């Protein structure tokens, strides 16, 4: 392994820069040249390669986003696009890749290795924390704390005006952000894709609370919940309980940005080192992750196809704490 490249792909996540930094400095530590590929697979196809050294990643560990940029590439999902990417890697003498991203990133890397034999070790970079093979993903802790800070402020105004707020957090396929936000934010209800709490059940809970003279409520909703987004649920609740003063807040993309937390910087640094050393040890098509505080390498096939389950005791916590 003489020369490797690192890139970020898919949605950005706080801590990606810390991971890039760890990859670069680990490679240098082991006498390996390292390049950064701008804009993910799109930049790989176009040949947007930048040689990185220790100074290139100085003063980046505390920055959100990704210094290598990120983009989604439809071209890479074609055989022709992957051929162009392979030709660029050959031209730059790249022996292996570190891919920082999620399921889509690892799916592309799997196809790439099968067709062209380029080894890739993945680093789980996504705020959703929905990847099998790691307890936490890079960016998750920061995203939860960002959302929770917003929810604390929303609760203040909900209490002041006797209102029911429906707060939508990110999580198209996962409730991993919504659950700790609901528990930590003191929400009465949480709606996530992994469970089937109907709108009728939400209405019953809120009506019972209102009948007990409770004056303010907080409902946290993951954007991918099967009952619909926050606006849809709020309209149905308002129609059933017109006396409730309802408001909707979509926290949105501020969950992706901002300086990474200490936990995310530590996780990203640990995984960045593990990714490079995994390549050096001949690993390919695996994701570096932390399970029960131990470093593990999980095949991409498992991270892509196996479901990371929500701990159902968390839902019970919300129910008990709302009593």
Secondary structure, 3 states (H helix, E strand, C coil): CCEEEEEECCCCCCCHHHHHHHHHHHHHHCCCEEEEECCHHHHHHHCCEEEECHHHHCCCCCCCCCCCCCCCCCHHHCHHHHHHHHHHHHHCCCCEEEEEECHHHHHHHHHHHHHHCCEEEEEEECCCCCCCCCCCCECHHHHHHHHHHHHHHHHHHHHHHCCEEEEEECCCCCCHHHHHHHHHHCCCEEECCCCCCCHHHHHHHHHHHHHCCCCCEEEEEECCCCCCCHHHHHHHHHHHCCCCCEEEEECHHHHCCCCCCHHHHHHHHHHHHHHHHHHHCCCCCEEEEEECCEEEEEEHHHHHHCCCCCCCHHHHHHHHHCC
